[in-house]
């Protein structure tokens, strides 16, 4: 079947069927549109996410293989446990979302360039203020030393990016997220694309069709406002 790259309209936030995404590059579905909150939420609800560089048009993706972490399959290494015992880390939710995003942007630029443009920063900060985007943060002596952020959609957490300034602190944020989702009847974590880092945490690839099917069944009611209220997570690693 011939597939085409769709140009999104500025007058609607609708997306084409994700199964129509290109095979090369794998998963590229559409370009254009904007990063309005309504369009972004609609994208995630349909298994689509934005990913593009500063000089590119906005690109929307739904890859044929989707990386997810099953909560019961999260891998806790010995080194991760040891790092937890070395320092009196504290874990917070949404204490400083904007700084987490900034640190993710900064770390990506330093290592390989980034897709977290200022436009993306503004868009996801807006989603955070609306109660859709959230951060898990690792603090030491009142300094932010690691964290991650993403979108909570029903019972699914769609992870976007993570950072660390000390060894293992991004993994500690992931571990805390897994346990927090378990406490609140979460389903799984969407990691988008499988890579060595996410694989080391226990991520696996499933087909697009399976992902979309599971996503559609997890739009269950969770009290997200209560779940993501800014707070310290006490004894989160003892779950």
C-alpha positions as a printed NumPy array, in Angstrom:
array([[  0.   ,   0.   ,   0.   ],
       [  1.321,   3.426,  -0.923],
       [  1.624,   5.744,   2.021],
       [  1.841,   9.51 ,   2.043],
       [  3.12 ,  12.086,   4.492],
       [  0.187,  14.127,   5.768],
       [  0.215,  17.898,   6.118],
       [ -1.811,  18.908,   9.158],
       [ -4.371,  21.664,   8.913],
       [ -4.16 ,  24.786,  11.038],
       [ -7.939,  24.714,  11.344],
       [ -8.359,  21.331,  13.018],
       [ -6.408,  19.278,  15.563],
       [ -7.328,  15.925,  14.025],
       [ -4.709,  13.367,  12.988],
       [ -4.76 ,  10.696,  10.278],
       [ -4.974,   7.056,  11.348],
       [ -1.609,   6.227,  13.044],
       [ -1.422,   2.945,  11.117],
       [ -0.898,   5.026,   7.962],
       [  2.502,   6.242,   9.173],
       [  5.417,   5.87 ,   6.787],
       [  7.623,   2.802,   6.862],
       [ 10.699,   4.892,   5.992],
       [ 11.389,   6.788,   8.122],
       [  9.542,   4.412,  10.386],
       [  6.552,   5.997,  12.065],
       [  6.551,   9.468,  10.513],
       [  2.847,  10.259,  10.177],
       [  2.438,  13.984,   9.576],
       [  4.087,  17.394,   9.588],
       [  2.867,  20.853,  10.436],
       [  0.143,  22.062,  12.722],
       [  1.132,  23.541,  16.053],
       [  1.919,  22.565,  19.636],
       [ -1.31 ,  23.802,  21.165],
       [ -2.472,  21.959,  24.256],
       [ -5.565,  20.634,  22.475],
       [ -3.554,  19.225,  19.575],
       [ -0.932,  17.664,  21.87 ],
       [ -3.506,  15.919,  24.047],
       [ -5.327,  14.669,  20.954],
       [ -2.015,  13.353,  19.599],
       [ -1.212,  11.368,  22.743],
       [ -4.738,  10.   ,  22.887],
       [ -4.151,   8.543,  19.402],
       [ -0.686,   7.177,  20.067],
       [  1.115,  10.02 ,  18.29 ],
       [  3.907,  12.229,  19.624],
       [  5.933,  15.205,  18.301],
       [  9.666,  14.891,  17.666],
       [ 11.667,  17.32 ,  15.563],
       [ 14.776,  19.473,  15.571],
       [ 14.823,  23.246,  15.784],
       [ 15.278,  23.747,  12.038],
       [ 12.628,  21.19 ,  11.065],
       [  8.868,  21.567,  10.706],
       [  6.847,  19.991,  13.494],
       [  6.923,  16.226,  12.892],
       [  4.426,  13.739,  14.344],
       [  5.303,  10.064,  14.87 ],
       [  3.716,   6.699,  15.571],
       [  6.452,   4.069,  15.11 ],
       [  5.657,   0.499,  14.1  ],
       [  7.354,  -0.752,  17.279],
       [  6.55 ,   1.027,  20.531],
       [  8.74 ,   0.78 ,  23.643],
       [  6.934,   0.353,  26.949],
       [  7.842,  -0.579,  30.508],
       [  5.51 ,  -3.001,  32.241],
       [  5.465,  -1.915,  35.869],
       [  6.223,  -5.41 ,  37.148],
       [  9.139,  -5.771,  34.725],
       [ 11.082,  -2.668,  35.757],
       [ 14.706,  -3.639,  36.363],
       [ 16.294,  -2.511,  39.636],
       [ 20.034,  -3.149,  39.409],
       [ 22.408,  -3.618,  42.337],
       [ 24.166,  -0.371,  41.461],
       [ 20.843,   1.449,  41.588],
       [ 20.131,   0.111,  45.069],
       [ 23.639,   1.024,  46.176],
       [ 23.303,   4.599,  44.917],
       [ 20.083,   4.92 ,  46.904],
       [ 21.936,   3.96 ,  50.071],
       [ 24.867,   6.312,  49.473],
       [ 22.964,   9.589,  49.717],
       [ 19.884,  10.958,  51.518],
       [ 17.952,  11.598,  48.299],
       [ 14.45 ,  13.009,  48.456],
       [ 11.815,  12.441,  45.777],
       [  9.273,  15.079,  44.823],
       [  6.418,  15.366,  42.359],
       [  6.   ,  18.608,  40.397],
       [  8.163,  20.665,  42.727],
       [  9.931,  22.374,  39.798],
       [  8.613,  21.057,  36.482],
       [ 10.101,  23.889,  34.427],
       [ 13.587,  23.244,  35.788],
       [ 13.322,  19.526,  35.017],
       [ 12.494,  20.332,  31.398],
       [ 15.298,  22.865,  31.219],
       [ 17.823,  20.358,  32.593],
       [ 16.637,  17.718,  30.101],
       [ 17.109,  20.235,  27.296],
       [ 20.533,  21.257,  28.577],
       [ 21.783,  17.685,  28.923],
       [ 20.582,  16.701,  25.452],
       [ 22.235,  19.761,  23.855],
       [ 25.504,  18.994,  25.622],
       [ 25.588,  15.376,  24.438],
       [ 23.866,  15.083,  21.062],
       [ 21.703,  18.09 ,  20.309],
       [ 18.092,  18.263,  21.332],
       [ 14.514,  18.144,  20.127],
       [ 13.459,  20.004,  23.303],
       [ 13.248,  23.421,  21.705],
       [ 12.064,  26.558,  23.46 ],
       [  8.762,  26.012,  21.647],
       [  8.505,  22.562,  23.223],
       [  9.406,  24.   ,  26.627],
       [  6.572,  26.495,  26.393],
       [  4.076,  23.9  ,  25.122],
       [  4.737,  21.325,  27.832],
       [  4.906,  23.94 ,  30.563],
       [  1.399,  24.931,  29.47 ],
       [  0.33 ,  21.275,  29.673],
       [  1.836,  21.127,  33.156],
       [ -0.154,  24.156,  34.294],
       [ -3.289,  22.465,  32.918],
       [ -2.58 ,  19.314,  34.923],
       [ -1.498,  17.05 ,  32.044],
       [  2.323,  17.067,  32.244],
       [  4.249,  16.05 ,  35.363],
       [  7.73 ,  15.637,  36.744],
       [  9.356,  13.18 ,  39.12 ],
       [ 12.369,  14.821,  40.746],
       [ 15.387,  13.648,  42.745],
       [ 16.729,  16.195,  45.207],
       [ 19.868,  16.162,  47.378],
       [ 20.579,  18.885,  49.929],
       [ 17.941,  21.091,  48.284],
       [ 19.536,  20.661,  44.846],
       [ 17.76 ,  19.086,  41.882],
       [ 20.096,  16.279,  40.746],
       [ 17.893,  14.155,  38.49 ],
       [ 14.404,  13.736,  37.147],
       [ 12.029,  13.03 ,  34.305],
       [  8.829,  14.427,  32.849],
       [  5.943,  13.204,  30.745],
       [  2.208,  13.163,  30.119],
       [ -0.27 ,  11.159,  32.194],
       [ -3.032,   9.903,  29.934],
       [ -5.651,   7.834,  31.742],
       [ -3.629,   5.102,  33.464],
       [ -0.646,   5.424,  31.083],
       [  2.398,   7.614,  31.707],
       [  3.949,   8.794,  28.441],
       [  7.576,   9.522,  29.269],
       [  9.278,  12.328,  27.368],
       [ 12.795,  12.857,  28.691],
       [ 15.02 ,  12.486,  31.752],
       [ 18.282,  13.901,  33.068],
       [ 20.877,  13.32 ,  35.762],
       [ 23.703,  15.335,  37.302],
       [ 24.758,  12.452,  39.557],
       [ 25.112,   8.777,  38.604],
       [ 21.822,   6.852,  38.516],
       [ 19.57 ,   9.748,  39.526],
       [ 17.498,   9.578,  36.331],
       [ 17.056,   5.851,  36.981],
       [ 16.029,   6.623,  40.563],
       [ 13.366,   8.933,  39.134],
       [ 12.164,   6.109,  36.875],
       [ 12.032,   3.679,  39.804],
       [ 10.04 ,   6.176,  41.861],
       [  7.658,   6.697,  38.94 ],
       [  7.07 ,   2.954,  38.594],
       [  6.229,   2.613,  42.29 ],
       [  4.016,   5.698,  42.238],
       [  2.072,   4.299,  39.304],
       [  1.674,   0.995,  41.144],
       [  0.262,   2.813,  44.165],
       [ -2.242,   4.609,  41.974],
       [ -3.407,   1.791,  39.672],
       [ -1.302,   2.917,  36.741],
       [ -0.969,   0.604,  33.734],
       [  2.432,   1.017,  32.046],
       [  4.998,   3.571,  30.905],
       [  5.267,   4.546,  27.247],
       [  8.948,   5.086,  26.352],
       [  8.216,   5.725,  22.657],
       [ 11.351,   4.174,  21.121],
       [ 13.515,   1.366,  22.479],
       [ 17.142,   2.336,  23.107],
       [ 19.951,   0.96 ,  25.318],
       [ 19.011,   3.173,  28.258],
       [ 15.308,   2.307,  28.318],
       [ 16.13 ,  -1.356,  27.65 ],
       [ 18.373,  -1.346,  30.737],
       [ 15.319,  -0.325,  32.772],
       [ 13.278,  -3.245,  31.462],
       [ 11.59 ,  -1.656,  28.453],
       [ 10.439,  -3.887,  25.617],
       [  9.031,  -3.298,  22.14 ],
       [  5.442,  -4.088,  21.221],
       [  3.679,  -3.553,  17.915],
       [  1.887,  -0.331,  17.12 ],
       [ -1.408,  -2.216,  16.93 ],
       [ -0.931,  -3.716,  20.393],
       [  0.062,  -0.345,  21.816],
       [ -2.971,   1.411,  20.354],
       [ -5.257,  -1.359,  21.609],
       [ -3.85 ,  -1.179,  25.133],
       [ -3.914,   2.615,  25.125],
       [ -7.608,   2.645,  24.214],
       [ -8.466,   0.37 ,  27.153],
       [ -6.523,   2.432,  29.703],
       [ -8.481,   5.678,  29.504],
       [ -9.809,   4.746,  32.938],
       [-10.685,   7.2  ,  35.638],
       [ -7.87 ,   7.975,  38.046],
       [ -7.954,  11.002,  40.307],
       [ -5.031,  12.617,  38.509],
       [ -5.366,  15.9  ,  40.367],
       [ -4.837,  14.115,  43.67 ],
       [ -2.18 ,  11.783,  42.269],
       [ -0.053,  14.588,  40.849],
       [ -0.434,  17.141,  43.596],
       [  2.985,  18.647,  44.356],
       [  4.399,  16.617,  47.232],
       [  7.322,  14.646,  48.588],
       [  7.061,  10.9  ,  48.051],
       [  7.911,   9.274,  51.367],
       [  9.287,   5.715,  51.384],
       [  8.636,   5.46 ,  47.654],
       [ 11.334,   2.812,  47.166],
       [  9.779,   0.512,  49.76 ],
       [  6.747,  -0.355,  47.659]])
